[in-house]
Each structure stands twice: as C-alpha cells, then as structure tokens.
C-alpha cells in the first residue's frame, strides 16, 4: 500500500542486475506488481516492493550474495500494464495477499476460497455475499481489511449480506462495514431505484422479468401490484409499459419509504396510489386490467384479492410468480422438440386453454419445447383454482387462458422461479 505522500518503497540496482533482482523478489513474493520498474537519478533501475520491514530484512539477508542494491522510495510511481487491465476479482486477491504479507501473515487455500469472486455494486457501495470473509484471520485485521477491499473494488462504502431474517417481510440482514450512509441508488433499464441496503432487498436476478414487463403494451390500463416492494415491477409498468395508473400495495415500512422516493425519482408519483398494509385486506374492487403477484415462493394467498380487483365485466391478466420444483430435463433432440403431453390437455368445457393470443404458432412451439412438464401441471392447477375463485365471486362462469410461462431464474437446485401470465374473463352467454 502506498504511503500517504504518493510514494512506494523500492530496491534500486544497476540495469544489468535488474532482471536478476526482479526474479529474486518475485520468488520471495516481495515485488509490488502494481507498479512499473523505472529509472532513477544516477542511472539505476528501481523495482517497487511491498511496504513493511520484509523487504529491508530480505536486503540484509542478501547483501553478501553479490547483488548490489539499495532501498529508496519512488515518488508518484507509474502503474504497471498488468495492474491497469487486471480484473477486479484478481485485483482484490492480489491486494489482500499483499496486505497479509505486509502484516507478517501467510496466504492459504482457505483464505483463497474465502475471498468473493462476485458481489453486488450499487453506485459507490459494494455489497458482499454472506459466505465471504468468514475465516477467523480476517476478523483480526479490523478496518484495514475493509479499506483494502473497498480500494481494490473502486468503492467508497462496503456492506456484507447476512441471512434473510425469518420474518414475513423477508428483511435483509446486512451490516455496513465501511461508510456511514446505507442508502444507495441502482439503475435498471433507465429506471432509478433508491433504497436502504440494510433494510430492503434488491434482486438483480429479476432483471429479465423487469425487462419483459417494460416491453409490455399497457397503455390505458390500470395495474394493481399486490407486493410492490420498492417498486421493482410497479416502476417498469409505469415508466416503460405506459400503464395509465397503478395501485401499489406494500406492508414493509422501509420498502414503503423507498417506494415513495422511487416514484418521485422517476416522475410517476401522480400516476400511482400507495396502499400501506397487508394486501389481503385491500378494499379495492373491480378496478384492474392487470394484476402483478410478484411474491415467492408463492403468491397464492393473494389470489382471492387478485380476483376481486379484476374488472368484473372485462377481466384482465394476472402475472403470478411461483417457485416450482422440477426434475432435470433430459437433452432434447431436434426432431423431438414437441410440446409435452400435459400442454395439450383441455378444459372440462372442451375449450382448449393452451393457445396463446400473444404468440405465433412457431414461437409457441419453441416455448412449449423448453417448458418443464411440472411447470405446465402447476399452471393448469393455478388456472383451475383462479377460475373457481372468479366463478364463486361473481356467480357466473369465467374462462382462464394460459398466455405464457416465463422462467425467471433457478432459485435452488431443481427449483425454478416462474411467472404465469393468465388471462381471465367472464364467459359470454351463448
């Protein structure tokens, strides 16, 4: 680590001995590869070395071996080419190795495994995963460790995620390691999200679904988002999909504060009404063209509410999130790409509800070929349940049509977060 005056220690020698000295310093793990070798007054070549007494001791031990060199400091050292192109994860490991060597500690395979290879970055704050830096040695280093990590990753603030708290709000357990303010800003597809990283969850794995929502044509529609959070899906509906109005339901006070800020940050606060509290107690009825149920592992408790808020005369579309367990799929040969048998079943009244109004036949076949049978089975059961809830609510038959099944991400081995787009409308009299 460079001294405060912009200098680093170095060993200077005659040009003819420079490569020999470099080799010896590399073997001793003392060469500071962040900086280039450079000429110094008098014609010598200076090789940057790590801070601390290790280089001085090495010099004393090697003075009698015919290698003439001396200690000095290089002012404003020039970064090496390798340092300029080094990937962040590799740079982090190099900086940590250097730190430990300077402190007289040794590097090990256990420490190597304990250094994260991925992390979340929100502006100038880096959020580390819960399984990183768990070895006992790290705790001994204190704040110097976190300053080194932040510097290597180009961050000003640092936080570490813990396990999600076992409450109904899925509150994060996040510790701020470096810095004082835990509010961050994240930009997805031109939408600005701000939130307190120690109070609210943010899942980058949902970006594909947010992009899909943003591509929908919702002009003139009213949306009800039963689990709005900080506006993960409410904002794409309003900003990009052009929904006319949204009702956003949320019960976590920290998420509510972020949601209010985010609506204003994106200039759509006048097109959204926030409903604070348990969405199961929502008093809205007969208002929605579209309902988002973005809760996993299951949003089933919200299905009766979703049925109540749908427009009773025209119905609408439900976007139902769910975690479904599925067996691993065997490889599919080109001449075997056919929809699974489950996808060809029909409703009791003989009306096929697999056909999609949003897909052409070729696109439909491609999608069906990659849909797991378990996803179809769950979708059929969900469609039947929703159909029953709507019929009971309105005292007349309703139809449901599976428009699309979207795989968002793998949530655990063989467990997939999927979204069912389900069209619902009252049955027209014959």
CORMO-V607456 format. One record per pair of residues at least 24 apart in sequence whose C-alpha atoms are under 7 Angstrom apart, sorted by the first residue. I is the first residue (numbers start at 1). J is the second residue. D is the distance in whole Angstrom. If there is no record, write none. Layout:
[[I | J | D] [I | J | D]]
//
This chain:
[[1 | 51 | 6] [6 | 75 | 6] [6 | 76 | 5] [7 | 73 | 6] [7 | 74 | 5] [7 | 75 | 4] [7 | 76 | 6] [7 | 77 | 7] [8 | 48 | 7] [8 | 73 | 5] [8 | 74 | 5] [8 | 75 | 7] [8 | 77 | 7] [9 | 48 | 6] [9 | 49 | 6] [9 | 50 | 7] [9 | 51 | 6] [9 | 72 | 6] [9 | 73 | 4] [9 | 74 | 6] [10 | 46 | 6] [10 | 47 | 5] [10 | 48 | 4] [10 | 49 | 5] [10 | 71 | 6] [10 | 72 | 5] [10 | 73 | 6] [10 | 74 | 7] [11 | 46 | 5] [11 | 47 | 5] [11 | 48 | 7] [11 | 69 | 6] [11 | 70 | 5] [11 | 71 | 5] [11 | 72 | 6] [12 | 44 | 6] [12 | 45 | 5] [12 | 46 | 4] [12 | 47 | 6] [12 | 69 | 5] [12 | 70 | 5] [12 | 71 | 6] [13 | 44 | 5] [13 | 45 | 6] [13 | 46 | 7] [13 | 68 | 6] [13 | 69 | 5] [13 | 70 | 7] [14 | 44 | 5] [14 | 45 | 6] [15 | 44 | 6] [15 | 45 | 6] [18 | 45 | 7] [30 | 55 | 7] [33 | 80 | 7] [34 | 79 | 6] [34 | 80 | 5] [34 | 83 | 5] [35 | 77 | 6] [35 | 78 | 6] [35 | 79 | 4] [35 | 80 | 4] [36 | 78 | 6] [36 | 79 | 6] [36 | 80 | 5] [50 | 102 | 7] [51 | 102 | 6] [52 | 102 | 5] [88 | 153 | 6] [89 | 117 | 5] [91 | 152 | 6] [92 | 149 | 6] [92 | 152 | 5] [92 | 153 | 7] [95 | 148 | 7] [95 | 152 | 7] [111 | 135 | 7] [122 | 184 | 6] [122 | 185 | 6] [122 | 186 | 5] [123 | 184 | 7] [123 | 185 | 6] [123 | 186 | 7] [124 | 155 | 5] [124 | 156 | 5] [124 | 157 | 6] [125 | 155 | 6] [125 | 156 | 6] [125 | 157 | 4] [125 | 158 | 5] [126 | 155 | 6] [126 | 157 | 6] [126 | 158 | 5] [126 | 159 | 6] [127 | 158 | 6] [127 | 159 | 5] [127 | 160 | 5] [127 | 161 | 7] [128 | 159 | 6] [128 | 160 | 5] [128 | 161 | 6] [129 | 160 | 6] [129 | 161 | 5] [130 | 160 | 6] [130 | 161 | 5] [130 | 162 | 5] [130 | 163 | 7] [146 | 177 | 7] [146 | 178 | 7] [169 | 252 | 6] [171 | 199 | 7] [171 | 200 | 6] [172 | 198 | 7] [172 | 199 | 6] [172 | 200 | 6] [172 | 201 | 6] [173 | 198 | 7] [174 | 198 | 5] [191 | 266 | 7] [192 | 262 | 7] [192 | 265 | 7] [192 | 266 | 7] [193 | 262 | 6] [194 | 258 | 6] [194 | 262 | 6] [195 | 258 | 5] [199 | 254 | 6] [200 | 254 | 7] [200 | 255 | 6] [205 | 409 | 7] [206 | 408 | 7] [208 | 408 | 7] [209 | 408 | 6] [210 | 236 | 6] [213 | 237 | 6] [213 | 241 | 7] [214 | 240 | 5] [214 | 241 | 5] [215 | 241 | 6] [216 | 241 | 5] [217 | 241 | 5] [218 | 242 | 6] [218 | 243 | 5] [219 | 243 | 5] [219 | 244 | 6] [220 | 244 | 5] [221 | 245 | 7] [221 | 289 | 6] [222 | 246 | 6] [222 | 287 | 7] [222 | 288 | 5] [222 | 289 | 5] [222 | 290 | 7] [223 | 247 | 6] [223 | 288 | 6] [223 | 289 | 6] [223 | 290 | 5] [223 | 291 | 6] [224 | 248 | 6] [224 | 288 | 6] [224 | 290 | 6] [224 | 291 | 5] [224 | 292 | 6] [225 | 249 | 6] [225 | 291 | 6] [225 | 292 | 5] [225 | 293 | 6] [226 | 279 | 6] [226 | 292 | 6] [226 | 293 | 6] [227 | 293 | 6] [227 | 294 | 6] [227 | 295 | 6] [229 | 255 | 5] [229 | 256 | 7] [229 | 259 | 7] [230 | 255 | 5] [230 | 256 | 7] [230 | 258 | 5] [230 | 259 | 4] [231 | 259 | 6] [238 | 268 | 7] [244 | 271 | 7] [245 | 271 | 5] [245 | 272 | 6] [246 | 271 | 6] [246 | 272 | 5] [246 | 273 | 6] [247 | 272 | 6] [247 | 273 | 5] [247 | 274 | 6] [247 | 275 | 7] [248 | 272 | 7] [248 | 273 | 6] [248 | 274 | 5] [248 | 275 | 6] [249 | 274 | 6] [249 | 275 | 5] [249 | 276 | 6] [249 | 279 | 6] [250 | 275 | 6] [250 | 276 | 5] [250 | 277 | 6] [250 | 278 | 7] [250 | 279 | 7] [251 | 276 | 5] [251 | 277 | 4] [251 | 278 | 6] [280 | 305 | 6] [284 | 309 | 6] [285 | 309 | 4] [286 | 310 | 5] [286 | 311 | 4] [286 | 312 | 6] [287 | 311 | 5] [289 | 315 | 7] [289 | 316 | 5] [289 | 317 | 7] [290 | 316 | 5] [290 | 317 | 5] [290 | 318 | 6] [291 | 317 | 6] [291 | 318 | 5] [291 | 319 | 6] [292 | 318 | 6] [292 | 319 | 5] [292 | 320 | 7] [293 | 319 | 6] [293 | 320 | 5] [293 | 321 | 6] [294 | 320 | 7] [294 | 321 | 5] [295 | 321 | 6] [296 | 321 | 6] [296 | 322 | 5] [296 | 323 | 6] [297 | 322 | 5] [297 | 323 | 5] [298 | 322 | 5] [298 | 323 | 6] [304 | 389 | 7] [307 | 390 | 6] [313 | 426 | 7] [314 | 425 | 6] [314 | 426 | 7] [315 | 424 | 5] [315 | 425 | 4] [315 | 426 | 7] [316 | 423 | 6] [316 | 424 | 5] [316 | 425 | 6] [317 | 421 | 7] [317 | 422 | 5] [317 | 423 | 4] [317 | 424 | 6] [318 | 421 | 6] [318 | 422 | 5] [318 | 423 | 6] [319 | 419 | 6] [319 | 420 | 6] [319 | 421 | 5] [319 | 422 | 6] [320 | 419 | 5] [320 | 420 | 5] [320 | 421 | 7] [321 | 418 | 6] [321 | 419 | 4] [321 | 420 | 7] [322 | 417 | 6] [322 | 418 | 6] [322 | 419 | 6] [323 | 415 | 6] [323 | 416 | 5] [323 | 417 | 4] [323 | 418 | 6] [324 | 375 | 7] [324 | 415 | 6] [324 | 416 | 5] [324 | 417 | 7] [325 | 414 | 6] [325 | 415 | 4] [325 | 416 | 6] [326 | 372 | 7] [326 | 374 | 6] [326 | 414 | 5] [326 | 415 | 6] [327 | 414 | 6] [328 | 414 | 7] [337 | 369 | 5] [338 | 365 | 7] [338 | 369 | 6] [339 | 365 | 7] [339 | 368 | 5] [339 | 369 | 5] [340 | 373 | 6] [342 | 373 | 6] [342 | 376 | 7] [342 | 377 | 7] [343 | 376 | 6] [353 | 400 | 7] [353 | 401 | 5] [353 | 402 | 6] [354 | 401 | 7] [354 | 402 | 6] [356 | 402 | 7] [356 | 403 | 5] [357 | 403 | 7] [358 | 403 | 7] [379 | 420 | 7] [397 | 426 | 6] [397 | 427 | 6] [398 | 424 | 7] [398 | 425 | 6] [398 | 426 | 4] [398 | 427 | 5] [399 | 424 | 6] [399 | 425 | 6] [399 | 426 | 6] [399 | 427 | 6] [400 | 424 | 5] [400 | 425 | 7]]
//
